[in-house]
Amino acid sequence: MDDNLGDALSDIQYTVLGLDYKINHLTYGFSYYNKDDRVNRFEMDRYTLGVNYKILSGLSLRSNFIHYDLADADSTATANAILIGTDINF
């Protein structure tokens, strides 16, 4: 998606991709997100991997790994996060 507000310097571009694959009680997921902000000279890439295991109807275990690459005009940074949880629906 391009956001051009009428000024050549005000472009912001987004790229998003996501995939899911399900085998029996397991669901695997991957997503990619990119933001290229040319106005503020900032770029972000986010990669996410996830697994969801359905134990029984209304109860599942899930985990995610998230990796960030961040850059602006003056610096760069990376970050990682691991999330583990339970999903209960009733």
GROMACS elastic network, one bead per residue, 0.5 to 0.9 nm:
[ bonds ]
;  ai    aj funct       b0    kb
    1    12     6  0.81194   500
    1    13     6  0.56900   500
    1    14     6  0.54029   500
    1    15     6  0.70419   500
    2    11     6  0.67540   500
    2    12     6  0.59526   500
    2    14     6  0.69865   500
    3    10     6  0.76013   500
    3    11     6  0.55692   500
    3    12     6  0.52826   500
    3    13     6  0.66111   500
    3    14     6  0.88713   500
    4     7     6  0.67257   500
    4     8     6  0.74013   500
    4     9     6  0.85074   500
    4    10     6  0.59594   500
    4    11     6  0.50449   500
    4    12     6  0.71237   500
    5     8     6  0.81902   500
    5     9     6  0.89540   500
    5    10     6  0.61502   500
    5    11     6  0.73598   500
    6     9     6  0.87193   500
    6    10     6  0.74494   500
    6    11     6  0.89193   500
    7    10     6  0.53706   500
    7    11     6  0.77618   500
    8    11     6  0.67369   500
    9    38     6  0.67151   500
    9    39     6  0.58284   500
   10    37     6  0.81110   500
   10    38     6  0.65632   500
   10    39     6  0.50900   500
   10    40     6  0.87709   500
   11    36     6  0.83235   500
   11    37     6  0.65737   500
   11    38     6  0.56614   500
   11    39     6  0.64410   500
   12    35     6  0.72126   500
   12    36     6  0.56973   500
   12    38     6  0.59819   500
   12    39     6  0.72505   500
   13    34     6  0.79771   500
   13    35     6  0.58442   500
   13    36     6  0.51130   500
   13    37     6  0.65169   500
   13    38     6  0.82951   500
   14    33     6  0.73726   500
   14    34     6  0.55375   500
   14    36     6  0.64335   500
   14    37     6  0.86234   500
   15    32     6  0.77632   500
   15    33     6  0.57001   500
   15    35     6  0.66670   500
   15    36     6  0.86683   500
   16    31     6  0.74425   500
   16    32     6  0.56483   500
   16    34     6  0.65006   500
   16    35     6  0.89262   500
   17    30     6  0.82190   500
   17    31     6  0.55211   500
   17    32     6  0.50734   500
   17    33     6  0.66134   500
   18    29     6  0.74716   500
   18    30     6  0.56531   500
   18    32     6  0.63248   500
   18    33     6  0.86642   500
   19    28     6  0.82978   500
   19    29     6  0.56662   500
   19    30     6  0.52451   500
   19    31     6  0.63203   500
   20    27     6  0.68394   500
   20    28     6  0.56176   500
   20    30     6  0.65090   500
   20    31     6  0.87248   500
   21    26     6  0.83976   500
   21    27     6  0.56685   500
   21    28     6  0.51627   500
   21    29     6  0.63865   500
   21    30     6  0.89785   500
   22    25     6  0.74733   500
   22    26     6  0.57920   500
   22    28     6  0.62614   500
   22    29     6  0.86800   500
   23    26     6  0.52771   500
   23    27     6  0.62854   500
   23    28     6  0.83530   500
   24    27     6  0.79617   500
   24    54     6  0.87622   500
   25    52     6  0.80262   500
   25    53     6  0.55641   500
   25    54     6  0.50191   500
   25    55     6  0.72638   500
   25    56     6  0.87456   500
   26    51     6  0.69493   500
   26    52     6  0.56876   500
   26    54     6  0.65250   500
   27    50     6  0.81058   500
   27    51     6  0.56740   500
   27    52     6  0.50910   500
   27    53     6  0.65690   500
   27    54     6  0.83869   500
   28    49     6  0.76060   500
   28    50     6  0.57431   500
   28    52     6  0.65919   500
   29    48     6  0.78450   500
   29    49     6  0.56951   500
   29    51     6  0.63454   500
   29    52     6  0.84289   500
   29    64     6  0.89277   500
   30    47     6  0.74592   500
   30    48     6  0.55110   500
   30    50     6  0.64316   500
   31    46     6  0.79790   500
   31    47     6  0.58691   500
   31    48     6  0.51284   500
   31    49     6  0.67874   500
   31    50     6  0.88783   500
   32    45     6  0.73172   500
   32    46     6  0.57071   500
   32    48     6  0.65416   500
   33    44     6  0.78641   500
   33    45     6  0.57379   500
   33    46     6  0.50981   500
   33    47     6  0.67079   500
   33    48     6  0.87648   500
   34    43     6  0.73634   500
   34    44     6  0.55500   500
   34    46     6  0.64812   500
   35    42     6  0.79143   500
   35    43     6  0.55452   500
   35    44     6  0.51994   500
   35    45     6  0.67293   500
   36    41     6  0.77998   500
   36    42     6  0.62522   500
   36    44     6  0.67033   500
   36    45     6  0.88061   500
   37    40     6  0.58522   500
   37    41     6  0.56460   500
   37    42     6  0.51021   500
   37    43     6  0.60059   500
   37    44     6  0.86830   500
   38    42     6  0.66228   500
   38    43     6  0.81778   500
   39    42     6  0.78600   500
   40    72     6  0.77632   500
   40    73     6  0.81506   500
   41    71     6  0.82242   500
   41    72     6  0.54777   500
   41    73     6  0.55865   500
   42    70     6  0.76190   500
   42    71     6  0.57121   500
   42    73     6  0.67723   500
   43    69     6  0.81647   500
   43    70     6  0.59353   500
   43    71     6  0.52179   500
   43    72     6  0.62786   500
   44    68     6  0.70968   500
   44    69     6  0.57125   500
   44    71     6  0.64569   500
   44    72     6  0.87308   500
   45    67     6  0.81366   500
   45    68     6  0.57396   500
   45    69     6  0.50702   500
   45    70     6  0.65603   500
   46    66     6  0.70118   500
   46    67     6  0.56682   500
   46    69     6  0.65012   500
   46    70     6  0.86481   500
   47    65     6  0.81992   500
   47    66     6  0.57247   500
   47    67     6  0.51698   500
   47    68     6  0.66000   500
   47    69     6  0.87541   500
   48    64     6  0.68598   500
   48    65     6  0.57019   500
   48    67     6  0.64802   500
   48    68     6  0.89092   500
   49    63     6  0.84542   500
   49    64     6  0.56155   500
   49    65     6  0.52204   500
   49    66     6  0.65564   500
   49    67     6  0.89004   500
   50    62     6  0.73456   500
   50    63     6  0.56140   500
   50    65     6  0.63212   500
   50    66     6  0.86100   500
   51    61     6  0.82838   500
   51    62     6  0.56639   500
   51    63     6  0.54424   500
   51    64     6  0.65490   500
   52    60     6  0.67236   500
   52    61     6  0.57220   500
   52    63     6  0.65750   500
   52    64     6  0.87802   500
   53    59     6  0.88012   500
   53    60     6  0.54073   500
   53    61     6  0.51541   500
   53    62     6  0.62645   500
   54    57     6  0.72840   500
   54    58     6  0.80818   500
   54    59     6  0.62467   500
   54    61     6  0.65076   500
   54    62     6  0.86310   500
   55    58     6  0.82236   500
   55    59     6  0.57127   500
   55    60     6  0.52004   500
   55    61     6  0.72935   500
   56    59     6  0.53964   500
   56    60     6  0.69401   500
   57    60     6  0.80353   500
   57    89     6  0.82276   500
   58    87     6  0.75566   500
   58    88     6  0.55044   500
   58    90     6  0.61123   500
   59    86     6  0.72926   500
   59    87     6  0.57452   500
   59    89     6  0.64980   500
   59    90     6  0.87986   500
   60    85     6  0.86510   500
   60    86     6  0.58295   500
   60    87     6  0.51624   500
   60    88     6  0.67585   500
   60    89     6  0.89403   500
   61    84     6  0.77768   500
   61    85     6  0.59837   500
   61    87     6  0.61753   500
   61    88     6  0.89160   500
   62    83     6  0.81042   500
   62    84     6  0.58491   500
   62    85     6  0.53255   500
   62    86     6  0.60250   500
   62    87     6  0.72600   500
   63    82     6  0.73231   500
   63    83     6  0.54199   500
   63    85     6  0.62868   500
   63    86     6  0.86975   500
   64    81     6  0.79796   500
   64    82     6  0.57005   500
   64    83     6  0.50708   500
   64    84     6  0.65764   500
   65    80     6  0.73265   500
   65    81     6  0.58330   500
   65    83     6  0.65534   500
   66    79     6  0.81702   500
   66    80     6  0.55832   500
   66    81     6  0.51017   500
   66    82     6  0.64445   500
   66    83     6  0.83408   500
   67    78     6  0.73403   500
   67    79     6  0.58322   500
   67    81     6  0.66360   500
   68    77     6  0.80389   500
   68    78     6  0.53693   500
   68    79     6  0.50495   500
   68    80     6  0.63138   500
   68    81     6  0.87096   500
   69    76     6  0.75662   500
   69    77     6  0.60544   500
   69    79     6  0.68224   500
   70    75     6  0.83770   500
   70    76     6  0.55546   500
   70    77     6  0.51094   500
   70    78     6  0.60622   500
   70    79     6  0.83754   500
   71    74     6  0.77890   500
   71    75     6  0.58479   500
   71    77     6  0.63863   500
   71    78     6  0.87623   500
   72    75     6  0.55728   500
   72    76     6  0.64176   500
   73    76     6  0.84721   500
